[in-house]
């Protein structure tokens, strides 16, 4: 994997801004948004987005994190190995822990300059800016410190123009104190003493700064370099998109398990209702109608057949779909075979006096159009196969295992990649 150099401020600058944010937030009671401890500097927005900066042996550093909206690296297809070609001294235990739960959006390491793996041109964003915006440069850091007063602290100034000037000066002074490792209570009082919605505690702010070496006599925590890269390290082989495609391909090449014929007379009321609905929607008014369904626990899809059901005057297509899918789901539930499972696809064709149904429990039928984008989703298929007895799970169900995305499929399915 190619490694690229990144234009990002040096670790001491990022660290000082982190200290300033941590001190200001702790002063008004927020100790778990930006903070520093023995494991490094942390940020957590408590919405699933986080970042971490670790100083390594004084000369090196690593910055890593994840944003559930902006870290396109996580679901990129094909997968991006953020640790391919990375140096041996990185904190692999922490990094692989995040990788294993699909929550490592970026990894930058510092050795005289910042580096990371090169991204594909179509990637977009890795989540870095979204997770460390408040410390990315001095301008953003000062803006964030002002926001701590007026937004986090809910301070509404009586004289907005004068107070904003004062807050700007106090924010500058606090950030300078963090750079100089001289944060003290007076700096925090100047910035946050005006807040009345909560009771400021400048001693808590100083304590937070001290944990990051931001006060006189304190030292920043340095992590030891990892002795060597792990001999075995998990790297994702398939993206979610590729994993989904693998399962769909296997379903399309699969046949049905042998299911004993068990005619039901009379047919279930739910089938009768669906048939009558289709006849009533015949586009030519002659009872001829054809419609296909794909159902899962939390969703439904419909495709028209040769004689697609017709909408009525003043009716939109969504209402038509809703009626049809509700009736199909009622039949799907009524025909639930418990351990033998529920069908995945259904085709219905009607005439004025006859009807024909065809079901698929275990495979993707050739009469269901395949567009490579939509179909039964992995989690829904997994839920269906889990509730079936083992003997009623098709062979391709082994591909639903999450580990397939990491280790690859069994050999008998390797040719489908």
C-alpha positions as CSV (number, residue, x, y, z in Angstrom):
1,X,0.0,0.0,0.0
2,X,1.3,3.4,-0.9
3,X,2.0,5.9,1.9
4,X,1.4,9.6,1.5
5,X,2.5,12.7,3.5
6,X,-0.2,14.9,4.9
7,X,-0.1,18.6,5.6
8,X,-1.3,18.7,9.2
9,X,0.1,20.8,12.2
10,X,2.7,19.1,14.3
11,X,1.7,17.1,17.4
12,X,2.6,19.7,20.0
13,X,0.3,22.2,18.4
14,X,-2.6,19.8,18.2
15,X,-1.9,18.7,21.8
16,X,-1.9,22.3,23.1
17,X,-5.3,23.0,21.5
18,X,-6.6,19.7,23.0
19,X,-5.4,20.9,26.4
20,X,-7.2,24.2,26.0
21,X,-10.5,22.5,25.0
22,X,-10.3,20.0,27.8
23,X,-9.6,22.7,30.4
24,X,-12.4,24.9,29.3
25,X,-15.0,22.1,29.1
26,X,-14.0,20.6,32.4
27,X,-14.5,24.1,34.0
28,X,-18.2,23.9,33.2
29,X,-18.6,20.3,34.0
30,X,-18.0,18.5,30.7
31,X,-15.0,16.2,31.5
32,X,-15.8,13.5,28.9
33,X,-15.9,15.4,25.6
34,X,-12.3,16.6,25.2
35,X,-10.0,15.1,27.8
36,X,-6.5,13.7,28.4
37,X,-5.4,10.7,30.5
38,X,-2.6,8.3,30.7
39,X,-3.7,6.7,27.4
40,X,-3.5,10.0,25.4
41,X,-5.8,12.8,24.3
42,X,-9.4,11.9,23.6
43,X,-12.5,13.4,22.0
44,X,-15.9,11.8,22.0
45,X,-19.1,13.6,20.9
46,X,-21.2,10.8,22.4
47,X,-22.9,10.4,19.0
48,X,-20.7,7.6,17.8
49,X,-17.8,9.8,16.7
50,X,-14.4,9.9,18.4
51,X,-10.7,10.7,18.0
52,X,-7.5,10.0,19.9
53,X,-4.0,11.5,19.8
54,X,-1.1,9.6,21.4
55,X,2.4,10.9,21.9
56,X,4.9,8.2,21.3
57,X,8.4,8.4,22.9
58,X,8.7,12.1,22.6
59,X,9.4,12.3,18.8
60,X,6.5,10.4,17.3
61,X,2.7,10.5,17.5
62,X,-0.4,8.8,16.2
63,X,-3.8,10.3,15.5
64,X,-6.8,8.0,14.8
65,X,-10.5,8.1,15.0
66,X,-13.9,7.5,13.4
67,X,-17.0,9.4,12.3
68,X,-20.1,7.4,11.5
69,X,-21.2,9.8,8.8
70,X,-18.0,11.0,7.3
71,X,-15.5,8.1,7.6
72,X,-15.9,6.8,4.0
73,X,-12.9,4.6,4.5
74,X,-14.9,2.1,6.6
75,X,-17.4,1.1,3.9
76,X,-15.4,1.8,0.8
77,X,-15.4,-0.9,-1.8
78,X,-12.9,-2.5,-2.1
79,X,-11.8,-2.3,1.5
80,X,-9.0,0.1,2.5
81,X,-6.4,-1.4,4.9
82,X,-5.5,1.7,7.0
83,X,-2.6,-0.1,8.5
84,X,-1.0,-1.5,5.4
85,X,2.7,-0.4,5.4
86,X,2.3,1.5,8.7
87,X,5.3,1.5,11.0
88,X,5.8,-1.2,13.7
89,X,5.6,1.2,16.6
90,X,1.9,2.1,16.3
91,X,-0.4,1.1,19.1
92,X,-1.8,-2.0,17.3
93,X,-3.8,-3.3,20.2
94,X,-5.9,-0.1,20.2
95,X,-6.1,0.2,16.4
96,X,-7.1,-3.4,15.7
97,X,-9.7,-3.2,18.4
98,X,-11.3,-0.4,16.5
99,X,-10.8,-2.2,13.2
100,X,-12.6,-5.3,14.4
101,X,-15.8,-3.4,15.1
102,X,-15.6,-1.4,11.8
103,X,-14.8,1.9,13.7
104,X,-11.5,2.9,12.5
105,X,-11.9,5.7,10.0
106,X,-8.4,7.1,9.8
107,X,-4.9,6.6,11.1
108,X,-2.2,9.2,10.8
109,X,1.3,8.8,12.2
110,X,4.0,11.3,12.8
111,X,7.7,10.9,12.1
112,X,9.0,14.3,11.2
113,X,5.8,14.7,9.2
114,X,2.3,13.2,9.2
115,X,1.7,10.1,7.1
116,X,-1.2,7.8,6.2
117,X,-2.0,5.2,3.6
118,X,-2.9,6.7,0.2
119,X,-6.7,6.8,-0.5
120,X,-8.4,6.0,-3.7
121,X,-9.4,9.1,-5.8
122,X,-13.1,8.4,-5.2
123,X,-13.0,8.2,-1.4
124,X,-14.1,11.6,-0.3
125,X,-13.7,12.0,3.4
126,X,-12.2,9.9,6.2
127,X,-13.7,11.8,9.1
128,X,-10.6,13.6,10.4
129,X,-12.0,17.1,10.2
130,X,-15.4,16.1,11.5
131,X,-13.8,14.6,14.7
132,X,-11.0,17.0,15.5
133,X,-12.2,20.3,14.0
134,X,-11.8,22.1,17.3
135,X,-8.1,21.4,17.4
136,X,-7.2,21.4,13.7
137,X,-5.8,24.9,13.7
138,X,-5.8,28.0,16.0
139,X,-8.7,29.6,14.3
140,X,-11.0,26.6,14.9
141,X,-9.7,26.2,18.4
142,X,-10.5,29.8,19.3
143,X,-13.9,29.5,17.7
144,X,-14.6,26.4,19.7
145,X,-13.5,28.1,23.0
146,X,-15.9,30.9,22.3
147,X,-18.7,28.4,21.6
148,X,-18.0,26.8,25.0
149,X,-19.0,30.1,26.6
150,X,-22.0,30.9,24.5
151,X,-23.3,27.5,23.5
152,X,-22.1,24.9,26.0
153,X,-22.3,27.4,28.9
154,X,-25.5,28.9,27.6
155,X,-24.3,32.4,28.3
156,X,-26.5,35.2,26.9
157,X,-24.5,38.5,27.2
158,X,-26.2,41.7,28.3
159,X,-23.8,43.7,26.0
160,X,-23.0,41.3,23.2
161,X,-20.5,43.4,21.4
162,X,-18.4,44.2,24.5
163,X,-18.6,40.7,25.9
164,X,-17.7,39.0,22.6
165,X,-14.6,41.1,22.4
166,X,-13.7,40.1,26.0
167,X,-14.3,36.5,25.3
168,X,-12.1,36.6,22.2
169,X,-9.3,38.1,24.3
170,X,-9.8,35.5,27.1
171,X,-9.9,32.6,24.5
172,X,-6.6,33.9,23.0
173,X,-5.0,34.0,26.5
174,X,-6.1,30.5,27.4
175,X,-4.8,29.0,24.2
176,X,-1.5,30.9,24.7
177,X,-1.4,29.4,28.2
178,X,-1.9,25.9,26.8
179,X,1.0,26.5,24.3
180,X,3.2,27.8,27.1
181,X,2.1,25.0,29.6
182,X,1.0,27.7,32.0
183,X,-2.7,27.2,32.3
184,X,-4.0,28.6,35.7
185,X,-7.3,29.4,37.3
186,X,-7.3,33.0,36.3
187,X,-7.3,32.2,32.6
188,X,-10.3,30.0,33.0
189,X,-12.1,32.6,35.2
190,X,-11.5,35.2,32.6
191,X,-13.1,33.0,29.9
192,X,-15.8,31.2,31.8
193,X,-16.4,33.2,35.0
194,X,-19.3,35.0,33.3
195,X,-21.3,31.8,32.8
196,X,-24.2,31.5,35.2
197,X,-26.2,28.6,33.7
198,X,-23.8,26.3,35.5
199,X,-21.3,27.0,38.3
200,X,-17.8,27.2,36.8
201,X,-15.1,25.2,38.6
202,X,-11.7,26.6,37.4
203,X,-9.9,24.1,39.6
204,X,-11.4,21.2,37.6
205,X,-10.2,23.0,34.5
206,X,-6.7,23.3,35.8
207,X,-6.7,19.6,36.8
208,X,-7.8,18.7,33.3
209,X,-5.0,20.8,31.8
210,X,-2.4,19.3,34.2
211,X,-3.2,15.8,32.9
212,X,-2.0,17.0,29.5
213,X,1.1,18.7,30.8
214,X,-0.5,22.1,30.3
215,X,0.3,23.6,33.8
216,X,3.6,24.5,35.3
217,X,5.4,21.4,36.6
218,X,3.1,18.9,34.9
219,X,4.1,16.5,32.1
220,X,2.2,15.1,29.1
221,X,1.7,11.4,29.0
222,X,3.9,9.6,26.5
223,X,3.1,6.0,25.4
224,X,5.9,3.6,24.8
225,X,6.4,2.4,21.2
226,X,5.0,-1.0,20.3
227,X,7.9,-3.5,20.1
228,X,6.8,-4.8,16.7
229,X,3.9,-5.2,14.4
230,X,1.7,-8.1,15.3
231,X,2.6,-11.3,13.4
232,X,-1.1,-11.9,12.6
233,X,-3.4,-8.9,12.0
234,X,-6.9,-8.9,10.7
235,X,-7.5,-7.0,7.5
236,X,-10.9,-6.8,5.9
237,X,-11.0,-8.7,2.6
238,X,-14.6,-7.8,1.5
239,X,-16.5,-4.5,1.9
240,X,-20.1,-4.7,2.9
241,X,-21.0,-4.1,-0.7
242,X,-18.8,-7.0,-1.9
243,X,-20.0,-9.3,0.9
244,X,-23.6,-8.5,-0.1
245,X,-22.8,-9.2,-3.8
246,X,-21.1,-12.5,-2.9
247,X,-24.3,-13.7,-1.1
248,X,-26.6,-12.6,-3.9
249,X,-24.4,-14.3,-6.5
250,X,-24.5,-17.6,-4.5
251,X,-28.3,-17.3,-4.1
252,X,-28.7,-16.8,-7.9
253,X,-26.7,-20.0,-8.6
254,X,-28.4,-22.0,-5.9
255,X,-31.4,-24.4,-6.2
256,X,-34.1,-25.1,-3.7
257,X,-33.9,-27.6,-0.9
258,X,-36.4,-30.5,-1.4
259,X,-39.6,-29.5,0.3
260,X,-42.4,-32.1,0.5
261,X,-45.6,-31.1,-1.3
262,X,-48.3,-30.4,1.2
263,X,-51.4,-29.1,-0.7
264,X,-53.7,-27.0,1.5
265,X,-57.4,-27.1,0.7
266,X,-59.0,-24.7,0.9
267,X,-56.1,-22.2,0.4
268,X,-55.4,-19.8,3.2
269,X,-57.7,-16.9,3.4
270,X,-54.7,-14.6,3.0
271,X,-53.9,-16.1,-0.4
272,X,-57.5,-15.7,-1.5
273,X,-57.5,-12.1,-0.5
274,X,-54.2,-11.5,-2.5
275,X,-55.6,-13.2,-5.5
276,X,-58.9,-11.2,-5.4
277,X,-56.9,-8.0,-5.0
278,X,-54.8,-8.9,-8.1
279,X,-57.8,-9.6,-10.2
280,X,-59.4,-6.3,-9.1
281,X,-56.2,-4.6,-10.3
282,X,-56.0,-6.3,-13.7
283,X,-54.8,-3.6,-16.1
284,X,-57.2,-4.7,-18.9
285,X,-60.1,-5.4,-16.5
286,X,-60.1,-9.1,-17.5
287,X,-58.7,-10.6,-14.3
288,X,-55.2,-11.0,-15.8
289,X,-52.6,-9.7,-13.4
290,X,-49.0,-10.6,-12.4
291,X,-46.9,-9.4,-9.6
292,X,-43.8,-10.5,-7.7
293,X,-42.7,-9.9,-4.1
294,X,-39.5,-10.2,-2.1
295,X,-40.2,-10.1,1.6
296,X,-38.0,-9.9,4.7
297,X,-38.6,-9.0,8.4
298,X,-38.2,-5.3,8.0
299,X,-38.9,-4.7,4.4
300,X,-40.6,-5.6,1.1
301,X,-40.0,-5.1,-2.6
302,X,-42.3,-5.6,-5.5
303,X,-41.7,-6.1,-9.2
304,X,-44.4,-6.1,-11.9
305,X,-45.0,-9.0,-14.1
306,X,-46.4,-9.1,-17.7
307,X,-49.7,-7.7,-16.5
308,X,-48.7,-5.2,-13.9
309,X,-51.4,-4.2,-11.4
310,X,-53.0,-0.9,-12.3
311,X,-53.6,2.2,-10.1
312,X,-57.1,3.7,-9.8
313,X,-58.0,7.2,-10.6
314,X,-56.6,9.7,-8.1
315,X,-54.4,7.0,-6.5
316,X,-50.6,7.1,-6.4
317,X,-48.3,4.2,-6.9
318,X,-47.2,4.1,-3.3
319,X,-50.7,3.3,-2.1
320,X,-50.8,0.5,-4.7
321,X,-47.5,-0.9,-3.4
322,X,-48.6,-0.6,0.2
323,X,-51.8,-2.5,-0.4
324,X,-50.0,-5.3,-2.3
325,X,-47.1,-5.6,0.2
326,X,-49.5,-5.7,3.2
327,X,-51.5,-8.6,1.6
328,X,-48.3,-10.4,0.6
329,X,-46.9,-10.0,4.2
330,X,-50.1,-11.4,5.6
331,X,-49.7,-14.5,3.4
332,X,-46.0,-14.7,4.2
333,X,-46.8,-14.8,8.0
334,X,-49.7,-17.3,7.5
335,X,-47.4,-19.7,5.6
336,X,-44.6,-19.4,8.1
337,X,-43.3,-23.0,8.4
338,X,-41.4,-22.4,11.6
339,X,-38.2,-24.4,11.5
340,X,-38.5,-24.8,7.7
341,X,-38.6,-21.1,7.2
342,X,-40.5,-18.5,5.3
343,X,-40.3,-17.9,1.6
344,X,-38.0,-15.1,0.3
345,X,-39.7,-14.6,-3.1
346,X,-43.3,-15.0,-4.4
347,X,-44.7,-14.8,-7.9
348,X,-48.5,-14.6,-8.5
349,X,-50.3,-14.7,-11.8
350,X,-54.1,-14.5,-12.1
351,X,-56.7,-14.8,-14.7
352,X,-60.5,-14.4,-14.3
353,X,-60.9,-17.9,-13.0
354,X,-57.4,-19.3,-12.2
355,X,-54.3,-18.3,-10.4
356,X,-50.7,-19.6,-10.2
357,X,-48.2,-19.0,-7.4
358,X,-44.5,-19.8,-7.2
359,X,-42.3,-19.5,-4.1
360,X,-38.6,-19.5,-3.4
361,X,-37.4,-20.3,0.1
362,X,-33.7,-20.9,-0.6
363,X,-32.7,-19.2,-3.9
364,X,-32.9,-16.2,-6.1
365,X,-35.3,-17.0,-8.9
366,X,-34.6,-16.1,-12.5
367,X,-37.9,-14.3,-12.7
368,X,-36.8,-11.8,-10.1
369,X,-34.8,-9.0,-11.8
370,X,-31.3,-8.6,-10.5
371,X,-29.9,-5.1,-10.6
372,X,-26.9,-5.6,-8.4
373,X,-28.1,-2.9,-6.0
374,X,-31.2,-4.2,-4.2
375,X,-32.2,-7.5,-2.8
376,X,-32.5,-9.4,0.5
377,X,-30.1,-7.6,2.9
378,X,-27.5,-9.6,4.8
379,X,-28.9,-8.8,8.3
380,X,-32.4,-9.8,7.1
381,X,-31.2,-13.0,5.6
382,X,-29.2,-13.8,8.7
383,X,-32.3,-13.3,10.8
384,X,-34.3,-15.6,8.6
385,X,-31.7,-18.4,8.5
386,X,-31.0,-18.2,12.2
387,X,-34.7,-19.0,13.0
388,X,-34.6,-22.0,10.7
389,X,-33.6,-25.5,11.7
390,X,-30.1,-26.3,10.5
391,X,-31.4,-28.8,7.9
392,X,-33.5,-26.1,6.2
393,X,-30.7,-23.6,5.7
394,X,-29.3,-23.6,2.2
395,X,-25.6,-24.1,1.8
396,X,-24.9,-20.4,0.9
397,X,-26.1,-19.5,4.4
398,X,-22.5,-20.0,5.5
399,X,-21.6,-16.8,3.6
400,X,-23.8,-14.8,6.0
401,X,-21.2,-15.2,8.8
402,X,-19.6,-11.8,9.6
403,X,-16.2,-13.4,9.5
404,X,-16.5,-14.0,5.8
405,X,-15.8,-10.3,5.2
406,X,-12.5,-10.7,7.0
407,X,-11.3,-14.2,6.1
408,X,-13.0,-14.6,2.8
409,X,-15.5,-17.3,1.8
410,X,-15.1,-21.1,2.0
411,X,-13.1,-22.5,-0.9
412,X,-16.2,-23.8,-2.6
413,X,-17.4,-20.2,-3.0
414,X,-14.0,-18.5,-3.7
415,X,-14.7,-18.5,-7.5
416,X,-17.6,-16.2,-6.9
417,X,-15.4,-13.3,-5.9
